[in-house]
Amino acid sequence: MKRTVAIVGSGPGGMYAAQGLLDKDPDCLVDVIERLPSPYGLIRGGVAPDHQKTKRVARAYDRTMGNPRLRYLGNVEVGRDIGVAELLDAYDSVVLAYGAPHDNRLGIPGEGLANVFGSNAFVGWYNGHPDFTDLDPDLDVDAVAVIGVGNVALDVARVLAKTPAEMSVTDLVPHAADPIHASRLTDIYMFGRRGPVEAAFTNVELREMGELEKALPVVDLGHFPETVSAPYMSDRDLRLRQRNVDTMRAFADVDPAGKDKRVHFAFFSSPVELLGSGRVEAVRLERTVVDENGKVSGTGEHFEVACQLAVTCIGSRAEPIDGLPFDERRGIVVNDGGRIAPRLYAVGWLKRGATGTIGTNKNDSLAVVDLVIDDWDGEMRPGRKAADEMLKRRGARVVSFPDWRVIEQIEIDAAPEGAPRRKFVSPEAMLDALAGAAEHV
């Protein structure tokens, strides 16, 4: 018999764990379980639709999926179709990699007003994630408040600011493209509690904001030091932040001619309340200062900015499944370096929180793979056969990797000229397309 491992979740954390197991134990068998028919998690549902180069990491995951010792069990939800305890009965080890798909909350008055959304929901909506297809934000607005100054905030601002021509080569879904491009939107505000030195942008993404066809980046040069100095940062971080500061200072030189939108980089501004009667109409903020140790404090000076849509980009959290021990403060499953319980492990954002880039998950997952292999005992569990029997008894419609490739090809074939694909935005549509393709074989 061979060792068998179930990985719950097919995003970057799960896929790097799968490849690590295949590489480090030439005999083990790996099943990757995903609740949607479509694999790869945030690569499909979180990476901005105009960042197709970033999405190319899926090619490496395709190669992993094509390994004969790996099976993809799509359209199978753990907690609904099969439980964690049942997976542990069937497999030698279970690795949870279902991510942190829930939005953190600001914790300020007015957060429950209509047309206020977390970034996971809003990004999922314009990426065609099935969980958020019905979000239906009202884009008939003049101004948007994007709360946060990281890459996700840049993504939201950029997608809202780009022209139809700029987005024509992306996989922005029609139910988002139509209202975004019909919007009368003129002003997008990105609010950050701290200053430009502390902003969590990566420079490649930041530079894009100065290259938009019809949108002007707006900065207050008084917020930008000539030289970055922060004793609480490493030399490497200081170099990266200096590049960001230099990039944003250069935004002041962008020619405003022909620009009908403005993207405001509003630093030292802490949201304290969202205002409105039934739906958001403005955001109230307090001006802040940052001391030499990076600690932010309010000045007591408040101001308001009108907006009719607000998107909070302040991080993500997981939620527990099947009664797993959970750290509510950090929004992660309780674990010790990846170990949750005997033979049960966590990787990725579920393990460490929503931090880092796609590539950060690789070394993190490989370290947990080492634990999995080190912990194997002499007992062998029944493996795939037991899991298959449970899924069959419960009538689960399992989507295999070859099934997914059929669905994916239908999306590619349906793409408008220049676009990479036209996404299905519900599991039902994917399964119907698969069934239709089978009828014509």
WOJO-V635174 format. One record per helix or strand of 3 or more residues. SS is the DSSP state (hx for helix, st for strand). FROM is the first residue (numbers start at 1). TO is the last residue. Records with the same first field share a line. If there is no record, write none. Layout:
# WOJO-V635174
SS->FROM-TO / FROM-TO
This chain:
# WOJO-V635174
st->4-8 / 29-34 / 70-74 / 93-96 / 116-118 / 143-147 / 187-191 / 215-218 / 261-266 / 269-275 / 282-290 / 296-306 / 309-312 / 339-341 / 344-346
hx->12-24 / 42-45 / 52-55 / 58-65 / 84-90 / 119-126 / 130-132 / 151-161 / 164-167 / 174-182 / 203-208 / 221-223 / 235-253 / 349-352 / 360-375 / 384-393 / 401-413 / 427-439
